[in-house]
Amino acid sequence: MTIHLDTQKLRQYRERKKLTQEQLAELAGISDRYERDMELGRCRNPSLAVLYPLSRALHISMEELVYLEEDVKE
């Protein structure tokens, strides 16, 4: 199984908190460019070191920002 960032949820939670991408990035201690890339789906596998501060900044659990995907074996 692979853990992926749910980009739509990230945006929804950020907007519910009335935060800009730049504000969320600052609260989470990441660059605003990295936050933008995550919302655009360019970075779908952030590390726990990124997910944890994001979830803390949004006041949610990390599990609310991710989904599991089955690894397909051919």
Legacy VTK file of the C-alpha trace (Angstrom):
# vtk DataFile Version 3.0
C-alpha trace
ASCII
DATASET POLYDATA
POINTS 74 float
0.000 0.000 0.000
1.068 3.532 -0.719
-0.012 6.629 1.182
-0.976 9.617 -0.956
-1.891 13.167 -0.080
-5.537 13.994 -0.789
-5.000 17.316 -2.521
-8.693 18.222 -2.561
-8.985 17.728 1.187
-5.874 19.803 1.792
-7.417 22.694 -0.127
-10.823 22.259 1.519
-9.386 22.282 5.037
-7.194 25.282 4.236
-10.134 27.220 2.825
-12.357 26.306 5.814
-9.725 27.840 8.081
-9.705 30.901 5.785
-5.966 30.578 5.220
-4.063 31.457 2.089
-1.522 28.999 0.747
1.215 31.296 2.002
-0.273 31.471 5.506
-0.623 27.697 5.760
2.919 27.204 4.507
4.243 29.604 7.130
2.278 27.906 9.926
3.534 24.492 8.796
7.130 25.634 8.323
7.287 24.767 4.621
7.769 26.909 1.551
4.693 28.403 -0.066
5.825 26.919 -3.360
5.862 23.422 -1.837
2.380 23.963 -0.408
1.142 25.118 -3.839
2.735 22.090 -5.491
0.959 19.792 -3.047
-2.429 21.349 -3.788
-1.770 21.095 -7.518
-0.938 17.401 -7.186
2.722 17.792 -8.106
3.810 16.414 -4.743
1.479 13.613 -3.748
3.786 11.757 -1.349
5.008 14.242 1.255
6.930 12.868 4.201
5.559 12.607 7.717
7.815 15.547 8.557
5.593 17.629 6.241
2.217 15.999 6.922
2.482 16.386 10.679
2.998 20.183 10.749
0.331 20.606 8.056
-2.190 18.682 10.104
-1.253 20.637 13.241
-1.649 23.949 11.418
-5.096 22.865 10.201
-6.098 21.319 13.566
-6.870 17.942 12.030
-5.327 14.468 12.129
-2.801 13.405 9.505
-5.199 10.622 8.476
-7.637 13.250 7.240
-5.111 14.428 4.646
-4.175 11.087 3.114
-5.616 8.023 1.449
-4.238 4.543 0.885
-3.757 3.039 -2.541
-3.206 -0.634 -3.198
0.062 -1.409 -4.911
-0.675 -3.369 -8.061
1.650 -6.258 -8.827
1.856 -7.281 -12.454
LINES 1 75
74 0 1 2 3 4 5 6 7 8 9 10 11 12 13 14 15 16 17 18 19 20 21 22 23 24 25 26 27 28 29 30 31 32 33 34 35 36 37 38 39 40 41 42 43 44 45 46 47 48 49 50 51 52 53 54 55 56 57 58 59 60 61 62 63 64 65 66 67 68 69 70 71 72 73
